[in-house]
């Protein structure tokens, strides 16, 4: 399963938090961003409960104040569909 997560963190904690989150095997991409949210995550897990467990960790982190989770819908375009059809 692939999911995109936007999160807000305490001011000044972005760089340290990005370094910490990079270490999680579920995180396949992470970037600091400007705008309503502070950090963008692309997360993948083969375990059906893996994303839920990862989001729970984020929501319980002392430096994270808010998360917005967007699961990918398979069958509606994107890299997963390309891989499955052999077009990548």
N, C-alpha and C positions, 0 to 999 in steps of 0.2 A: 504494500500500500504506500502511496506517495501523498504527502500533505505539505502545504505551504503554511507557515505560521508567521504572523507579524506580532511583535511584542514591544511593550514599553518597559523601560527600566529606569532606575534612579539616575538622575543627572550625574554625569562623571563616571558612571560604572560601565559604560559601553565597551571600551577596549578590553577591560578585564573579563567582562562577561562573554564577549565574543571568543576570547582565548579559551575560556573554560568550556563553552558550549561546543567548540570545534572538536573536543576530545570525545564527545559522545558518538558512538558508531552509527546512530540513527541519522546524524546530521550529514547531509551530502553537499550542502551549500549554505553559507552564512555571509551576510553583508550588513554593515551599518548603513542606514538610510536616513534621509531627511524627510520631514513631513509629520504626519499624525503619529507614526510609529518610529521606533528607534532602530530595530533590528529585524531583518528578514531571514527566515530559515526555510530551507527545503529539507524535508525529513522523509526518510524511507524506512520501512520495516516489513519483514516477511511474516512476523508474528502478528496475528489478527488483533491482539491486545497491545502490541508494541507502541503504537501511536498514542493510545489512551494513557499508557504508563508514562511515556515521555512527556506528554502535556501536563500530567499531574506533577511531575518533577519540576517543570517550568513554573507552574502556578504556585508551588510551595517554596520557590527560590526567594530568598530575602531581597535580592536586587531587582526582581521582576514585579512590576505592578499590574500588568494587564497583558493578556494574550488574545489573539484572534486567529482561529484555526480554520483553514480552508482545504478540506480533503479533495483530491483529484477525482473526477468522475471518469472512469475508464469508458472507452467507447465514444468519447466526444473530442477526439483529436489529441495532439501532443505526442511526446516521445514514446510513451508506453504503447500507444496504438501503432506507431511506426515500427517499433521493435517487434511486436507481435505479427505484423504483416510482412516483415522482412524488408521493409523499404529504407531502413536507416543505413 
